[in-house]
Amino acid sequence: MIHLTRSLFEDPHPLVYLGLLLLCGYTGGRIANHLKAPRVSGYIVTGMLLSPSLLGVFNEQVVREELTLITDIALSVIAFSIGGVLAMRKMKRLGRQIVWITLIQALAAFALTTLVIGSIFPVLHGGSPGSSTPFTGVFLPMALVIGAISAATAPAATLAIVHEYKARGPLTTILLGVVALDDGVTIFLYAFTISLAKALITPGSLSWQTMVLSPALHVLIAMALGGVVGLGLRGLIRFVPHRTGMLVVAVGSVFLTAGLAIGLEASPLLANMMLGFMVVNFVRHSHDVFGVVENVEEPIFAMFFTLAGAHLDLTVIQTAGWLALLITLGRFAGKLGGSRLGARISHAPPAVGKYLGLGLLPTAGVTVGLVLLAKNAFGTSDVGEVMVSGVLGSVIINELLAPFLVRFGLIKAGEIHPT
């Protein structure tokens, strides 16, 4: 009996940890809602408390090895949902304003965040931006990857505020269009920058092939794979009359696409985004397909964000704290300045240029997932740990501040009325 008890507490089955992720994450999310904060903040903070650095409920092996499949699953579902908002009939109505603003603000966030981290963080970390060895092999790859990730906008907080306050008007319309496209642009940026980062980390491997040809090939493979599975799903879904069956077929297709993409060393995110695009544009009753997938998102996200918080490493928290601040500042500047420039170029209404950037500040799902994937590119180096902790810190800052800024922007634009 003593042996069984010791085995239970010293080496629990992975299902024990899955149960804890769900139950503790749910509790943290409810507490966050009670405090008027987003659920995702509650998930992440709960994970931090359970991390090896604090309460130690989860050990290093569980967090970094045994439960990594949760990250792949959650990101695949997120990418599929992102593809689902790219309906061509809607795209035609979005107009040039949304396209211009989306591209310029995403690229501005990428460029400014990369510049801020690449120029300031090496100095804070004890290095020098001018020293070629650590900069090109460590700091520059990290800056590029974080810059790409920082282009993302979490739609959940923005949509929740728009729906809660029943916002209506040109700013709201353009904001929702930009939010729908933003994560797609981010996934493309990440696919290219992670290939470039890997080439920089490995001395002597940098060439025009690694910078351009290899990333482009991986993007094409991923999109082709998603397209092929999407065509197969189009044919199969006709024989699935019930919503329960649709859930099985849809989730199975998402997992299959992700697994094949990983096996082909292509981006599972791009592949599933393409799968979602195919479903929303070429599958009958596509709203039912996305509806059943949405029903299982909450438990997946609870596990995913709680696990993400468990990656907290207090041994790097001082360095990561500076990094989180730099990420937040660079991203804020890029989103605000880029949306203002995009609005001016596309001749959007003045209120859009002034306040749209505030609606693009929330960040969570894609950002967290991509940094967990990117960590593997840095191998056993502690830079990966610093990067994850820094990005998680910036997400917490954003998720606590951004909802209030989104509401402020909509109020100033006259599209909701304060209560």
C-alpha positions as CSV (number, residue, x, y, z in Angstrom):
1,M,0.0,0.0,0.0
2,I,2.8,2.4,0.9
3,H,4.5,1.5,-2.4
4,L,1.4,2.3,-4.4
5,T,0.9,5.6,-2.6
6,R,4.5,6.6,-3.3
7,S,4.1,5.6,-6.9
8,L,1.0,7.7,-7.2
9,F,2.5,10.9,-5.9
10,E,6.1,10.5,-7.2
11,D,5.3,9.3,-10.8
12,P,1.6,10.2,-11.6
13,H,0.1,9.1,-14.9
14,P,0.0,11.8,-17.6
15,L,-3.8,11.8,-17.3
16,V,-3.5,13.1,-13.8
17,Y,-1.7,16.2,-15.2
18,L,-4.4,16.6,-17.9
19,G,-7.1,16.5,-15.2
20,L,-5.2,19.1,-13.2
21,L,-4.7,21.4,-16.2
22,L,-8.5,21.3,-16.9
23,L,-9.7,21.7,-13.3
24,C,-7.1,24.2,-12.1
25,G,-7.3,26.1,-15.3
26,Y,-11.1,26.4,-15.2
27,T,-10.9,27.6,-11.6
28,G,-8.2,30.2,-12.5
29,G,-10.3,31.4,-15.5
30,R,-13.4,31.8,-13.3
31,I,-11.4,33.8,-10.7
32,A,-10.1,36.0,-13.5
33,N,-13.6,36.6,-14.8
34,H,-14.7,37.5,-11.3
35,L,-11.9,40.1,-11.2
36,K,-13.1,41.5,-14.6
37,A,-10.0,40.1,-16.3
38,P,-9.9,37.8,-19.4
39,R,-10.1,34.0,-18.8
40,V,-6.8,33.5,-20.6
41,S,-5.0,35.6,-17.9
42,G,-6.4,33.3,-15.3
43,Y,-5.3,30.2,-17.2
44,I,-1.7,31.5,-17.5
45,V,-1.4,32.7,-14.0
46,T,-2.7,29.4,-12.7
47,G,-0.1,27.6,-14.8
48,M,2.6,29.9,-13.4
49,L,1.6,28.9,-9.8
50,L,1.7,25.2,-10.8
51,S,5.1,25.5,-12.5
52,P,8.3,23.8,-11.3
53,S,9.6,27.2,-10.3
54,L,6.7,27.9,-7.8
55,L,4.5,25.2,-6.3
56,G,6.2,22.4,-8.3
57,V,2.9,20.5,-9.1
58,F,4.3,20.0,-12.6
59,N,7.9,18.9,-13.0
60,E,10.2,19.9,-15.9
61,Q,9.8,16.7,-17.8
62,V,6.0,16.9,-17.8
63,V,5.9,20.5,-18.9
64,R,8.6,20.3,-21.6
65,E,8.2,16.8,-22.9
66,E,5.2,14.7,-21.8
67,L,2.5,17.3,-22.5
68,T,3.9,19.0,-25.6
69,L,1.1,17.3,-27.7
70,I,-1.3,19.7,-26.1
71,T,0.5,22.6,-27.8
72,D,0.3,21.0,-31.2
73,I,-3.4,20.2,-30.8
74,A,-4.4,23.7,-29.6
75,L,-2.4,25.5,-32.3
76,S,-3.9,23.3,-35.0
77,V,-7.4,24.1,-33.9
78,I,-6.6,27.8,-33.7
79,A,-5.1,27.8,-37.2
80,F,-8.2,26.0,-38.5
81,S,-10.5,28.6,-37.0
82,I,-8.4,31.4,-38.4
83,G,-8.7,29.9,-41.9
84,G,-12.5,29.7,-41.3
85,V,-12.8,33.5,-41.2
86,L,-11.2,33.9,-44.7
87,A,-14.4,33.4,-46.6
88,M,-14.0,34.9,-50.1
89,R,-17.4,36.4,-50.1
90,K,-16.5,38.4,-47.0
91,M,-13.0,39.2,-48.3
92,K,-14.5,41.0,-51.3
93,R,-16.5,43.2,-48.9
94,L,-13.6,44.0,-46.6
95,G,-12.2,46.5,-49.0
96,R,-8.8,48.0,-49.5
97,Q,-8.8,49.8,-46.1
98,I,-8.8,46.5,-44.1
99,V,-6.1,44.9,-46.3
100,W,-3.8,48.0,-46.2
101,I,-4.2,48.4,-42.4
102,T,-3.7,44.7,-41.7
103,L,-0.5,44.5,-43.7
104,I,1.1,47.7,-42.5
105,Q,0.3,47.3,-38.8
106,A,1.5,43.7,-38.8
107,L,4.8,44.5,-40.6
108,A,5.3,47.6,-38.4
109,A,4.8,45.5,-35.2
110,F,7.2,42.9,-36.6
111,A,9.9,45.5,-37.6
112,L,9.7,47.7,-34.5
113,T,9.7,44.8,-32.0
114,T,12.6,43.2,-33.8
115,L,14.5,46.5,-33.8
116,V,13.8,47.2,-30.1
117,I,14.8,43.7,-29.0
118,G,17.8,43.4,-31.3
119,S,19.3,46.8,-30.3
120,I,18.5,47.1,-26.6
121,F,18.2,43.6,-25.2
122,P,21.8,42.5,-26.0
123,V,23.0,45.4,-23.9
124,L,20.7,44.6,-21.0
125,H,21.8,40.9,-21.2
126,G,25.4,41.8,-21.0
127,G,26.3,41.5,-24.6
128,S,26.7,44.0,-27.4
129,P,24.7,44.4,-30.6
130,G,28.0,44.9,-32.5
131,S,29.6,41.7,-31.4
132,S,29.0,39.2,-34.2
133,T,29.1,35.9,-32.5
134,P,26.4,36.2,-29.8
135,F,24.3,38.7,-31.7
136,T,23.9,36.9,-35.0
137,G,23.8,33.4,-33.5
138,V,21.5,34.2,-30.5
139,F,20.0,37.7,-30.2
140,L,19.2,38.3,-33.8
141,P,17.3,35.0,-34.3
142,M,15.4,35.6,-31.0
143,A,14.5,39.2,-32.1
144,L,13.3,38.0,-35.5
145,V,11.1,35.2,-34.1
146,I,9.6,37.4,-31.3
147,G,9.1,40.2,-33.8
148,A,7.1,37.9,-36.1
149,I,5.1,36.5,-33.2
150,S,4.3,40.1,-32.0
151,A,2.4,40.8,-35.2
152,A,-0.5,38.6,-33.9
153,T,-3.7,40.0,-32.3
154,A,-5.9,37.8,-30.1
155,P,-9.5,38.2,-31.4
156,A,-11.2,36.9,-28.3
157,A,-10.8,40.0,-26.1
158,T,-11.7,42.4,-28.9
159,L,-14.7,40.4,-30.0
160,A,-15.9,40.1,-26.4
161,I,-15.9,43.8,-25.9
162,V,-17.5,44.6,-29.2
163,H,-20.3,42.1,-28.4
164,E,-20.7,43.1,-24.7
165,Y,-21.1,46.8,-25.6
166,K,-22.9,46.3,-28.9
167,A,-20.4,48.5,-30.7
168,R,-21.4,49.6,-34.2
169,G,-19.7,51.9,-36.8
170,P,-16.9,52.1,-39.3
171,L,-14.2,51.6,-36.7
172,T,-15.8,48.4,-35.4
173,T,-16.3,47.0,-38.9
174,I,-12.7,47.6,-39.9
175,L,-11.4,46.4,-36.6
176,L,-13.1,43.1,-36.9
177,G,-11.9,42.6,-40.4
178,V,-8.3,43.4,-39.4
179,V,-8.5,41.1,-36.4
180,A,-9.7,38.3,-38.7
181,L,-6.7,38.6,-41.0
182,D,-4.0,39.5,-38.5
183,D,-3.2,36.0,-37.2
184,G,-3.0,34.7,-40.8
185,V,-0.3,37.3,-41.6
186,T,1.5,36.4,-38.4
187,I,1.7,32.7,-39.3
188,F,3.2,33.5,-42.7
189,L,5.8,35.8,-41.0
190,Y,6.6,33.1,-38.4
191,A,7.1,30.4,-41.1
192,F,9.8,32.5,-42.8
193,T,11.5,33.9,-39.7
194,I,11.8,30.6,-37.9
195,S,13.6,29.1,-41.0
196,L,15.9,32.2,-41.1
197,A,16.5,31.9,-37.3
198,K,17.5,28.2,-37.6
199,A,20.0,29.1,-40.3
200,L,21.5,31.9,-38.1
201,I,21.8,29.6,-35.1
202,T,23.7,27.0,-37.1
203,P,27.0,28.7,-38.3
204,G,27.7,28.3,-42.0
205,S,24.2,27.3,-43.0
206,L,23.0,30.8,-44.1
207,S,22.5,31.2,-47.8
208,W,19.9,32.5,-50.2
209,Q,18.3,29.0,-50.3
210,T,17.8,29.0,-46.5
211,M,16.6,32.6,-46.5
212,V,14.1,32.4,-49.4
213,L,13.8,29.0,-51.1
214,S,13.5,26.8,-48.1
215,P,10.8,28.8,-46.3
216,A,8.9,29.3,-49.5
217,L,9.0,25.6,-50.2
218,H,7.8,24.8,-46.7
219,V,4.9,27.3,-47.1
220,L,3.9,25.8,-50.4
221,I,4.0,22.2,-49.0
222,A,1.9,23.3,-46.1
223,M,-0.7,25.0,-48.2
224,A,-0.9,22.2,-50.7
225,L,-1.4,19.7,-47.9
226,G,-4.2,21.7,-46.3
227,G,-5.8,22.0,-49.7
228,V,-5.7,18.3,-50.5
229,V,-7.1,17.3,-47.1
230,G,-9.7,20.1,-47.5
231,L,-10.8,18.6,-50.8
232,G,-11.0,15.2,-49.2
233,L,-13.1,16.6,-46.4
234,R,-15.4,18.2,-48.9
235,G,-16.2,14.8,-50.4
236,L,-16.5,13.1,-47.0
237,I,-18.7,15.6,-45.2
238,R,-21.6,14.8,-47.6
239,F,-21.9,11.4,-46.0
240,V,-21.9,12.8,-42.4
241,P,-25.5,13.9,-41.6
242,H,-25.2,14.6,-37.9
243,R,-23.3,17.3,-36.0
244,T,-21.6,14.7,-33.7
245,G,-20.2,13.0,-36.8
246,M,-19.1,16.4,-38.2
247,L,-17.0,16.9,-35.0
248,V,-15.3,13.6,-35.4
249,V,-14.5,14.2,-39.1
250,A,-13.4,17.8,-38.6
251,V,-11.2,17.2,-35.7
252,G,-9.8,14.1,-37.3
253,S,-8.9,16.2,-40.4
254,V,-7.2,18.9,-38.3
255,F,-5.1,16.3,-36.5
256,L,-4.3,14.5,-39.7
257,T,-3.2,17.7,-41.5
258,A,-1.0,18.8,-38.5
259,G,0.6,15.4,-38.3
260,L,1.4,15.1,-42.0
261,A,2.8,18.7,-42.0
262,I,5.1,18.0,-39.1
263,G,6.3,14.8,-40.8
264,L,7.1,16.8,-43.9
265,E,8.8,19.5,-41.9
266,A,6.2,22.0,-43.1
267,S,4.2,24.4,-40.9
268,P,1.2,22.6,-39.3
269,L,-0.3,26.1,-38.7
270,L,-0.3,27.1,-42.3
271,A,-1.6,23.7,-43.4
272,N,-4.6,23.9,-41.0
273,M,-5.2,27.5,-41.9
274,M,-5.5,26.4,-45.5
275,L,-7.7,23.5,-44.4
276,G,-10.0,26.0,-42.7
277,F,-10.0,28.2,-45.8
278,M,-11.0,25.3,-48.0
279,V,-13.8,24.3,-45.6
280,V,-15.4,27.8,-45.3
281,N,-15.2,28.4,-49.1
282,F,-15.9,25.0,-50.6
283,V,-17.8,22.8,-48.1
284,R,-21.5,23.0,-47.8
285,H,-22.9,23.9,-44.3
286,S,-19.4,25.0,-43.3
287,H,-20.8,27.0,-40.4
288,D,-21.9,23.7,-38.8
289,V,-18.4,22.3,-39.1
290,F,-16.8,25.3,-37.4
291,G,-19.7,25.4,-34.9
292,V,-19.0,21.8,-33.6
293,V,-15.2,22.5,-33.4
294,E,-15.9,25.7,-31.4
295,N,-17.8,23.5,-28.9
296,V,-14.5,21.7,-27.9
297,E,-12.2,24.8,-28.0
298,E,-12.7,25.9,-24.4
299,P,-11.2,22.7,-22.7
300,I,-8.4,22.6,-25.2
301,F,-7.5,26.3,-24.6
302,A,-7.8,25.8,-20.8
303,M,-5.2,23.1,-21.0
304,F,-3.1,24.9,-23.5
305,F,-2.8,28.3,-21.7
306,T,-2.4,26.7,-18.2
307,L,0.4,24.6,-19.6
308,A,1.9,27.7,-21.2
309,G,2.0,29.4,-17.9
310,A,3.7,26.4,-16.4
311,H,6.7,27.1,-18.6
312,L,7.6,30.0,-16.2
313,D,11.2,29.8,-15.1
314,L,12.1,32.0,-12.1
315,T,15.9,31.6,-12.8
316,V,15.5,33.8,-15.9
317,I,12.7,36.1,-14.6
318,Q,14.9,39.1,-14.1
319,T,16.2,39.0,-17.7
320,A,12.8,38.0,-19.0
321,G,11.1,40.9,-17.2
322,W,13.2,43.4,-19.3
323,L,12.4,41.4,-22.4
324,A,8.6,41.4,-21.7
325,L,8.8,45.2,-21.3
326,L,10.7,45.6,-24.6
327,I,8.2,43.3,-26.4
328,T,5.3,45.3,-25.1
329,L,6.8,48.7,-26.0
330,G,7.9,47.6,-29.5
331,R,4.6,45.9,-30.3
332,F,2.5,48.8,-29.0
333,A,4.4,51.3,-31.1
334,G,4.1,49.1,-34.2
335,K,0.4,48.4,-33.8
336,L,-0.5,52.1,-33.0
337,G,1.8,53.6,-35.6
338,G,1.2,51.0,-38.3
339,S,-2.6,51.2,-38.1
340,R,-2.5,55.0,-38.2
341,L,-0.3,54.9,-41.3
342,G,-2.4,52.2,-43.0
343,A,-5.6,54.2,-42.3
344,R,-4.0,57.3,-43.9
345,I,-2.8,55.5,-47.0
346,S,-6.2,53.8,-47.5
347,H,-8.1,57.0,-46.8
348,A,-10.0,55.5,-43.8
349,P,-12.2,57.7,-41.6
350,P,-10.2,59.8,-39.1
351,A,-11.5,57.9,-36.1
352,V,-10.1,54.7,-37.5
353,G,-6.6,56.2,-37.7
354,K,-6.8,57.5,-34.2
355,Y,-8.2,54.6,-32.3
356,L,-8.0,51.4,-34.4
357,G,-4.6,50.5,-33.0
358,L,-6.0,50.3,-29.5
359,G,-8.2,47.5,-30.6
360,L,-5.3,45.5,-31.9
361,L,-3.3,45.3,-28.7
362,P,-4.7,42.1,-27.2
363,T,-2.5,39.1,-27.7
364,A,-2.7,35.5,-26.5
365,G,-3.4,32.2,-28.4
366,V,-1.2,32.3,-31.5
367,T,1.5,34.3,-29.7
368,V,1.9,31.8,-26.9
369,G,1.7,28.8,-29.1
370,L,4.2,30.0,-31.6
371,V,6.8,30.9,-28.9
372,L,6.5,27.4,-27.5
373,L,7.1,26.0,-30.9
374,A,10.0,28.4,-31.5
375,K,11.7,27.5,-28.3
376,N,12.8,24.2,-29.8
377,A,14.9,26.0,-32.4
378,F,17.3,27.2,-29.7
379,G,18.0,23.7,-28.4
380,T,19.3,23.4,-24.9
381,S,20.3,27.1,-24.7
382,D,18.7,29.1,-21.9
383,V,17.8,31.7,-24.5
384,G,14.8,29.6,-25.3
385,E,13.7,29.8,-21.7
386,V,14.2,33.5,-21.5
387,M,12.3,34.0,-24.7
388,V,9.3,31.9,-23.5
389,S,9.2,33.7,-20.1
390,G,9.5,37.1,-21.7
391,V,6.7,36.5,-24.2
392,L,4.5,35.1,-21.5
393,G,5.2,38.2,-19.4
394,S,4.2,40.4,-22.3
395,V,1.0,38.4,-22.9
396,I,0.0,38.9,-19.2
397,I,0.7,42.7,-19.5
398,N,-1.4,42.9,-22.7
399,E,-4.3,40.8,-21.4
400,L,-4.6,42.9,-18.3
401,L,-4.3,46.3,-20.0
402,A,-5.6,45.8,-23.6
403,P,-9.3,45.2,-22.9
404,F,-9.6,48.5,-21.1
405,L,-7.8,50.2,-24.0
406,V,-10.0,48.6,-26.6
407,R,-13.1,49.9,-24.8
408,F,-11.5,53.3,-24.5
409,G,-10.9,53.5,-28.2
410,L,-14.4,52.5,-29.1
411,I,-15.9,55.0,-26.7
412,K,-13.7,57.8,-28.1
413,A,-14.8,56.9,-31.6
414,G,-18.4,57.2,-30.5
415,E,-19.3,53.6,-31.3
416,I,-20.2,52.6,-27.8
417,H,-21.5,54.7,-24.9
418,P,-19.9,54.4,-21.4
419,T,-22.1,53.2,-18.6
